[in-house]
Amino acid sequence: MAETMANEPKISIKVIVDKEKNRVLYAEADYTFVDILFSFMTLPMGAIVRLLGEQADKKFEALGSLNNLYYSLVDLPECYFITEECRLMLLNPRSPSYDRSTELKLKTDDTAPTKYFVCKDYTCTFSLFKFSTCNTSRCSKCGKFMDQEIHFKNITHSADADCVGCGVFVSDITTFIVTDDLRVMPHTPGCCIQSLIDLGVTDTSHLEERTVELGREQILNLLRLSLQFSSPLTHLVGLKTPPSQVLESCEQGKFDQYTSLKKEDSESSKMVLQVSLQKSTGKLLFAEAEEDFVDFVFGFLAISIGTAVGTLMNGNSPLLCMDNIYRSISDMSIETCLKSQDVKDILLKPHFGQPYSSKNQIFPINGTIFPKMGLSFYESDDNCYRMWYDNYIFTYKDDIDRGYTFNDPRIGGEFFKRSKMFMVTDDLLITSSLSISTMDILIKWKVPLKDIERHTVTIGLEEGLKMLKASLKSKSTLTKGLENQLKNLNQTVDVGS
């Protein structure tokens, strides 16, 4: 273990420390560190929960209610999913830019490389042109498992494929300054001086330069700290010890982004919940939901941080440092700092891949499709394409640009079987209704039966966005998402009593 730690890649940054106030003012870094910071935008929230859950220091739970949501998915019986592959995909979401992130000098996401499988029956393989990323998927033609691993090459060429340079997202000829709250800008004397002025520094004799080496564990720690504090670099270098329970609030301004987000036929996107309230306090005890709402909420795990704070919250999320990274990317110039417009688009809109999107997804974001994948082949003298496949050579003249497409494991665009009921707590702990004892619920809440009242509420775009925002920081996701409806219900209860 010690040998592995010694041999792992490291990167270094230089931090400027205010010794008098015991804080980091900013860091000077090259493209390797900024590439990693920007890659945070592409991480699905489910991947963040898993990665931070593997850390030795588990004093903190990242992302509010999303820990409960992720581990509810882990514990949910397999029989509730339409296919086994649906469960595996939801537990291991990947953004379309996953392959790029594997080129980082320090790989934050340790998810195994994607494997591709086709049906062993070559007649199915060459007639359907379908592949799967899971060996438990069944061929739609013959019904057999698609468990023949095969190597593909991506035949969808990126616009920046020929860009010169070692950086993944940013230019390797540019250096940067990164403020304590993770604002990133090109390194120039003017920017450094202005940053010091903005921070109220008047006496430079109190400043000190320190070089800090970072490995993968430190980068994961930085990710965790950036989700909880407005000064993650100061905490990272040990100038402040994070409290074990009290989390620093990074609450942003009023969230009303739903007013500018439109979705066609929004009325048809409404979902229904049965909520149980304590009449005497107005507290939401739990909700009963069908598969459409559960399908939608588990979809939070597949949404990348960049999509949540950018596309859906317009840079006004409760995650200050993530908002700052997003704005930094938005303000950065092409070629001078970012490698291409294609890269900028990927970072600002890292929407989840198509197979992670449910038809019950009510957010106005479109999942990107899997790129077309071409079989590894060589061209023979007779201008036919040949390939090795399961110890045979097959020859075909089909247009290679057609490519292989993903074998969708969903049925009707859904992950869960119909007519299933679930119980959802305020902090997004989801369990199947069959596995819950009513008596256990009553004992847990210690609420008299006469003090419980059930109501019907609806979930649309506004409620969904508020729930997503609340889930990033709060343990009261349902209450915050339904605050307007619950307020009206409580007023009705008060009048009735």
N, C-alpha and C positions, 0 to 999 in steps of 0.2 A: 504493500500500500504506500509506504513512504517513498519507494522507488518510483511508483507511478506519479505521485505528487511532484517529485523532483524533476521528472521528465516531461511534465505537461507544459504546453506553450504558455508563455507569459507575455504580457504587454506592460508598458510603463507609461505613466502620466506624471507631469510635474504640477503640483498643487501650490498655490500661493495662499499662505496661511496668515491670518491676523492673530498674532500671538496674544495681544491684549484682550481681544474678545473671544479667543479660542474657537475660531471658525475658519472654514475654507472660503476664500473669496471667489476663486475660480481655478480651473485647471487648464493647462496647456497640453494639447494632445494631437497626435497625428490621425490619419485616416483609420487606423486599426481600431482605436477606441470609439470614434464617432460612428463607424460602421456598426459596431455592436449596439451603441445607443439607439441608432435608427432602426436596427433590426427588432427592437422591442415593439415597434409599431405593428410588425407583421405577426407577432405571437398571438395565436388564439387564446382566449381566456382560460379554456380548459387545460391547455398546455402549461400556462403559467401556474395554475393551481397544482398540477402534477409536479412540475419542476421544483417549486418552492416547498412542496410537501415532502420532497426527498432530502431536503437540507437537514443537517444535524441539529441546527438551532431552530426549534419549532415553537418559540415563544409567541410568534405572531401568526395570525391567519391572514393570508393575503386576500384581497378582493371581497370584503364584506360577506355576503351570503353565498358567494359562488363556491366556497369550499363545501358547504352543505349540499349544494346542487350537484357538484361533481361526484361526491361520495354517495349521494343518493342513487346516481346512475350506476356506480360500481355495484351497489347492493341490490339493485332492482332485479327481480327474477327474470331469467332469460325468456320465459314463456310470454312476457308482455311485448316483446319486440317482434316485428313482422318477420325479420330474418336475423340470424346471428351476426351477419356482417353489419347490420344497422347499429347494433350495440358497439361493435369494435370501432366503427367509424366515429361515433359520437364520443367515445372515450379517448380517441387519438386524433383529434382534429388537426388538419394542416392547412396553412394558408397557401395560396398559389405560388408564393415566393419562397417556399420551403427549400427548394433546391439551391437557390441563391445563398440562403443563410448557412448552408453547409460549407460555403467557401470562406466564412469568417475565420480570422486567425484563432479566436476563441469561440467555440461553438456552444452557444447558450442552450439550445435545444438538442438533447441527446437522443431524440427519437430515432429509431433505426431507419435506414434508407428505405424508401418505398420499394416493395417487391411487386412484380406483375405476374399474373397467372392467366392462362387460357385453358380451354377445354382440351383434354388429351386426345379427343377425337379430332384429327386434323381436318376432316370435312366440315365440322362445326367451325373450327378456327378460321378457315378460309372462306366460309360462306357468310358467317355472321360478323366477322371483323370486330369481335368484342373481347375486352380484357377486364380483369378484376384486380383489385389490390389486396384481396383476401382469398385464401385457398379454401374457404368454406362456401363460397358463392357457387350457385348452381347454373349450369348452362341452360339458357332459355330454349335451346333446340332439343337437346337429348336428355336434360335433367341431371346429368352427371356433375360431380364436383369439378370446378375449374381449378385444378390443383397442379397443373403443369407450369412450373416457373419458366419464364422466358425473358430475354433481354430485349428491351426496346431502345430506340433512339428517338429523341424528340425532333419531329420534323416541322414544328412551328417555330420559326426563327424570331428571336427577340430583336427589337429595333436597335438595341445597343450591344448586339452580339459581338460586333467588331471593335468596340471601344477599347482603347489602349489604356493600360494601367492596372495596378494590383488591387485597387479598392473594389469592394463589392457594390457599395452604394455611392460613395463619395470619391473624389479625385485623390490620388496618392501624392499629388504634388502640392496639396494645400494643407496647412496646419490650422488648428482651430482652438478657440477658447470655449470652455464649458463652465457656465456659472454653477453655483451651488444648487440652484433649483433647476438645473439641466436645460438652460437656454444655450443654444449652440450658434456660434458665429465664426467667420474667418478670423484668423489670428493676424491682427495688425497692431502697431503701436497705438494708433488712435482708439481702437476698440478696447484695448487693455486699460488705457488711461480713462476712457469714458466709463468703463465698468467700475473702476475704483471710485470715480466721482459719484456715480449712481449709488454706490454702497456707503457713501458718507466717509470715505477714508481721507483723512487730512494729513496724517503723519506716516510716511512710508517706512520710518525706522522700526515700526512694529511688525513689518511684513517679513515673511521668511519663505524661501522656496524649499519644497520637499519633493523627493522623487518617490512615487508609490508604485510598487509592482502588483499587478493583478493577474490572478489565475481564474479559472472557471468558477470556483467557489466564491471568490470575491465579486465576480460579475453577477452571479445569482443573488448575492447579498445586496448588491447595488440595486438590482431590479426590485427586490423585496422592500428596501428602504425607500425607493422612489415611489412606491405605491402607498406609502404611509406618512412620509415626511416631506416638508418643503425644503429641507437641507440635507439631501442624502449623501453628498460628498463629505460634509462635515462629520456625519455619523459614520461613514465608511472608514475614514482614516482614524477613527477612535477619539475625536475631539469631544464628542458627546456620546453618552451611553443611553440608548433608547430605553424608555420606561417599559416595564414588563406588561403593563396593562393599558395605561392611558395612551391612546393614539392621538397624534397631532392632527388637527382638523385642517383639511385643505379645501373646504367647501367653497365653491365658486358662486357666482351670481345666480340670480333667478333663472331657472331652466324652463324656457318656453319654446324650445326648438321645434316642437311638434307643429307650431303654427305655420312654420315655413316648409314643412315636409308634407307633401301631398301623396296620396295613394288612391289610385282609381278604385271605384266601387268599394270605398272603405266600410260601408254598412255591411257588406257580405263578409268582412274580416272580423266581425265582432264574435267574441267567445263568451261563454256564460260560466260563471262560478257561483257556487252556493257557499256563502260565508256564514260562519257561526260567530256571533258577537256576545260579549258579556254585557247585558243591559245596564248594569249598575255603573260600569266604567266606560263602556263604548269600545273596549279593547277587542281587537280581532283575535279570536282563538285559533281558528284554522279555516281552511277552505276545502271544499270537495270539487274536484275537477275531472273532466273527461280527457280523453287522449289528445284532443286538439290543443288544449292549453299546455299540457305537459310536453307535448311535441314542441311547442313554441318556446317554452321556458328553457328546456334543455338545449335549444338552439343557441342560447346565450354563450354556451361554452365554445362554440365554433366561431364566434365573432372575434376578430382580431381587435386588440386594443386601439389600433389606428382607426379602424372603422367606427368603434364606439365613441371615442373622444372627438373624432373628426367629422365623419359623414353624419353621424346621428346626433352629436351634441355640439357640433360647430365650435369646438375648442373651449367649451364651458362645462366640462365634466368636474366631478369632485376630485379628480386626480391631477393636481396642479403640475407636477413634473411631466406627466404624459402630455398634458396640454402644451407645455413649453416645447417639448420635443416636436410635437406636431406643427406648432407655429414656426419653429426654426426651419423645418423642412419646407414649409409653405413659402417662407421668405428667401430661401436659398436660390442662387442663380444656377442655371444649367451650365455644365461643362467646367466653369470656374470652380464650383464646389461639388454639385451633384453630377454624376456621370452622364446622364441623359434625361430627357423628358419622360421616357418610358420608366426609368428608375423612380423618378419623382412621383409618377402616377401610381406605381406599385406601393410606395411608402404611404401616400396619402389616402389611397383607396384599396387597402389589402383585403378585399372582400373574400369570404370563404369560398372554397370550391363548390361547385354545383351539387355534388352528392351530399353535402352537409346541410343543404337547404331543404326545409320542409315546405309543403304547400300551405302550412299554417303559419309561415313566416310573414308577419304583417309589417315589418320594417321595409322602407323603400330602398332596399339594396338588392342588387342582382348578383348571385353567385357566378363566378367565372367557371367556364367548362374546363374539363381536363384538356390539356393540349393534345392534338392528334399525335399518336405514337406510331412510328414505323418500325417494322421488324428489322433487326440487324441483317444485312444482306450483302452480297457482292455481285457484281455484274459479270456474267460469263461472255464468251465469244459470240454466242448466239443471241445476245441482247436480252436474255431472260434473267429474272431475278431468282437467285437460289439461296436457300438458307438451311442450316442444320436444325432439325426439329425432332426430338425424341429418337435420335439415332437414324433418322432418315433425311434424305435431301429432297426437298420439294421445289419444283420449278413453277413459276407463275408469271404472268405478264400484266397482272392487275396494276392499275395506276397507283404508285406508291403514295401519292398525295392524298389518296382517300383516307389512309390512316386507320388505326384501330380506335374504337370509342369505348367509353367506360360502360361496363355492365351494371346498370343501376340496381342496387339491392332493394330499393324502396318499392312499395306497391301503392299506387295511387298517390305518390308523392309524400307518403307518411312513413314514420319509423315505428309507430306503435299500433298494435291491433285495436280494432274498434270495440266499442262497448266495454271498455275497461274504465274503472273508477280509481281515483287516486286522492290521497289526503295531502294537502300542501300547508306547511306551517308558514308563519310570517317570515322566517329566515330561510325559506326555500328548502326545507327538508321534505323530500317527497317520498311517500311510501304507498304501496298498493293498498287499497281499502280492505282487501281480503286478509292482509297480514296484521291488521290493527284491531285491537280489542277496544270496544267502546268504553268498557269499564276502566281500562288503562288510561284512556284520554281523560275521563272524568276525575280520576285519582290525580293525574299529573297536574291538571289545571285547578283542582280544588274549587270548582265553581258549582254551586247548587243548580240543579236542573231548571228550576224556575227562573234562574238568572241568565239563561241562554236563549238566544233568539236567532233564527236562521233567516237570511235574506238572499235575494238573487242580485248579482252585480254583473256588469258587462265589461269586457276587456277589448279595447280598440287601440289605435295607434298611440293616442295620448297616454293611456294607462300603461301600455307596453313600454314606451320610452321612459316613463317615470320609474317603472320597475327596474329597467336596465340600469338607469342612473343610480338608483338606490342600492342595487345589488353590488355595486363596486365598492361601497363603503359601509353600508348599513346592515343591521340585522333585522330591520323592519321593512323588508322589501314590499310585501303585499300592502301593508298599511300606507306606505308612502305612495305607492302606485295608485291606490284606490282612495286617496285622501278626500277627494271631492265627494265621491259617492258615499263613503263612510260618514263624512260629516253630515250629509243630508239624512242618512239613515239614523244617526244618533239624535239629530234634531227631531226626527219623527218619533223615535222612541221616547224622548223627553216629553213631547207633547202628549203622547198616548198614555204615559204613566201619570 
